[in-house]
C-alpha cells in the first residue's frame, strides 16, 4: 500500500460510534447543520444521532421529511406565523397549524419528548393527540400561540404521565374555567416547571396547592391573576426550593396576618433567582419581596402598571445582581438612572410602554438610555419604547456599549426626528451599526432616510434580523441592506417606499434568508409574480385581507407580501385571502 | 418616481398651510385611496375579525376616516424636496413659536389621537400585552383611588381597591374598600352599617353589581371570587315581592 492510500485508509477507519460520541458534544443547531454537510457518512451519522431539531418556519419543510431524516427526534421547535402577526398585521387564519405535525409524528415511531412552539395555531384536538401519542412526553412550551382552550390543557395534564414542563407564555387561550389543573393525576409528581400566567380564568386553588405539594422538583411556577396572595403564600411554604416565581394577584392589606405569612414564606425561598407576574399589585406590598431581591438575576415588572416611579426605584435598589430587567416606562429616566447605578451586571433591558395609545406620552426619553449605557457595561440586549431619541444619545450609547447583540428601539411616533436637531436619526443608528460589531438583531424607528440603510449595509455584517417601519426614501435603502448584510436571515418591512426594483435586483438573495415580509410598500403584484416565476424555491404569498386585489391587475400595489424559502413547494392550507404565486 | 410621505401633526388652526408641493390627488393618476399612502392605514379593528371585509385598508373609506379632516398631508417629490425633511416644515412659518410648542405637545399628533387604535400594529407591542394595559384594574374602574386606605395601603388610580356603592333612592354614592373583605358576610355587614340598614330591613334589599362587561348581576348568584374579580360597582336595590 502506498503512503497516500494508507493515510486515506486511516482517515476512513473511524467507527461510527466514535463519530457519534464526538457529535454528542456538538449541540447547537448551527454546528450540527454544518457537521451534516461535511460528507455523506457524517450526514448519515449526524442524522441518526440528532435529537433536537429547530424549524424556524414550519412551512419550509414537511413533517414527513423531518421524520424521515431524523428518526431519533426527541425535541422539536416550530415557529409558524411571521413576526408581524404579533402586531395584528397577519389575519388570524393565515396558517401555522400544529395538527398536521402531530398527526404525522403520532403515526411514526418518533418518541417525542419535547415540543416548543411559537406563533402556531394549536387546536385542542392537536393537544389531545399529542398527549396520547408519546409516552415519554415531558415538555410543552407554547409562546404566542392561539387556537386552544383549557380543555386541551386538561388533556395534557391528564395523559402526560411524566410531564415536567408546561410553559404557556402570552398565548390567547379560551378559558373554559374547567378544572384542567385537577386533571393532573395524584401520581403526577414530576413537574419542574408550570407557567399558566396567561390564562384569564379561575383555577381550582385547592388543586393547585395539592399539585405543588406533590411536586418536589418544582423549580419554576408562574401563576395567573386568579391566584390570590394568600394562596401564593401557601404555595411558597410548600415549595421553598422555587427558583423562578411569577406571582398572580399581589394585593393584600399589609397589616393583615396573610401578609405577614407571605413575608415569612418569601424569606424561606433562598433559591429564588427570577421573579415576574404582579398582574395585579398593591404597591404597599412590594416590600415583602425585598429579601429575595439581592439574589435575583431576572426581574419582570412589565405586567404591573400599578407600580410607579418611586416604588420601582425603591425595589430596584435592592437588586444588585440583576442580569435581565423587563419594566414599564413609568420608571422614568430618573428611575433608569437608579437601574444604571445599581445593576452593574445588567445584560438585557426591556422598557415597555405603559400607555401604548396615549398619543406618545411615554415617560422615558433618550436620557434614560444614555444613563443605562453609561452605568451597565455588560449590556448586550435592549428593547426600548420611548418618547423621543437623539443622534447624540445614540452615538453615546454606541460608544458606551459596543457589545450589543440585539438593539431594538421604538419611538412611539414612528417618524419622529432627532428631538433636539430635528434631523433624521440616520447618524445615530449608523453609529450603533458601526460600533456594535456583533449586532445580530436591529429594529429601527424615528425619522430615517436611505442613509441609515447605507450605514447598516456597510457596517452591520453580522446582522441576522432587521425590522424597518416608515423609513427610507427609495429603493436604494432596501438595496443597501440586501447587498451589504451577508448574514441576513429575516427582513421585515412595513410602510416604506421600497418597490419592485429593490425586490427584484437580487432574487437569489432570498434563498439565503428565512423570510421577507413587506407590507404597505411600493411593491406591485406584477413584481411579486416575476419574483415567484424566477424562484421556484421560494413561496411568495400575497395576503389580501381587504379582498380588494384583482389577480390580473399587475400594477396594483401589494398590501402584504410574505415570502420564504421552502423545500416542499406551496402550502395547501392557506385561506382564501392568501394567494400563493 | 418616489414619493416621500410625512405625517402632518394636527395643529389647532390648520389654515396656514405650508408652502411645499401639495400633492394633487387628481393629477397623479392614483386611485385616491391609494394616494393617501400606507402611513394612513386606519381601521385596524376589522383586521382581526376574521374574514370580515375591511374596506379601510386604503384608508379613505367613509366612516373609517379618523381625523383626516384635521390632518394635513405632505407629499414631496424626491427630486424637488430636500433629501430629508424634518417632521414638519412649520418651523419656517410666521407662527414659529406656537408651532414649536405644538410640536412638543405629543398629543397633537392626529394619527395617534384616537379612541382606540391608530396605525395598525403601531407601536409594535404584542396584542397580549396591550390587553393587559387596558384591563380594568382590580376593584373596578369607577373609583378614583383618591383616599388612602385606612390601613395604609395606598390606593392608586390603577390599583385602588375602592368601589362605588349606590343605594336605590339615595342620591349620594359611597365608596367601599374591597380589599378588607373576603366574604359576602363581612361585605354585607359593612354595607348595612354604611347605609344604616337594620337586619330586618336588609331582607328587603338585594345586592347587585355591574361587571366588566357592563351587565348588572345579582351578587348572591356568584361565588365570592368571581364577584370580586369582575365587579365594577355595587348597587343596593329594593327587592320587589
Interface residues (C-beta under 8 A of the other chain):
Chain A: X84 X86 X87 X88 X89 X91 X92 X93 X144 X170 X171 X172 X198 X202 X225 X226 X249 X251 X252 X253 X254 X255 X279 X280 X281 X282 X283 X284 X285 X302 X303 X305 X306 X308 X352 X353 X354 X355 X356 X357 X359 X360 X361 X385 X387 X410 X412 X413 X414 X415 X416 X417 X422 X423 X424 X426 X443 X447 X449 X451 X467 X469 X470 X473 X474 X475 X494 X495 X497 X519 X520 X521 X522 X545 X546 X547 X548 X557 X559 X575 X577
Chain B: X2 X3 X4 X5 X6 X7 X34 X38 X39 X41 X44 X47 X48 X50 X51 X53 X54 X55 X56 X57 X58 X78 X83 X84 X86 X87 X91 X106 X107 X109 X112 X113 X114 X116 X117 X118 X119 X120 X121 X122 X123 X124 X125 X126 X127 X128 X129 X130 X132 X133 X137 X138 X149 X151 X152 X153 X154 X156 X158 X159 X161 X179 X180 X225 X226 X229
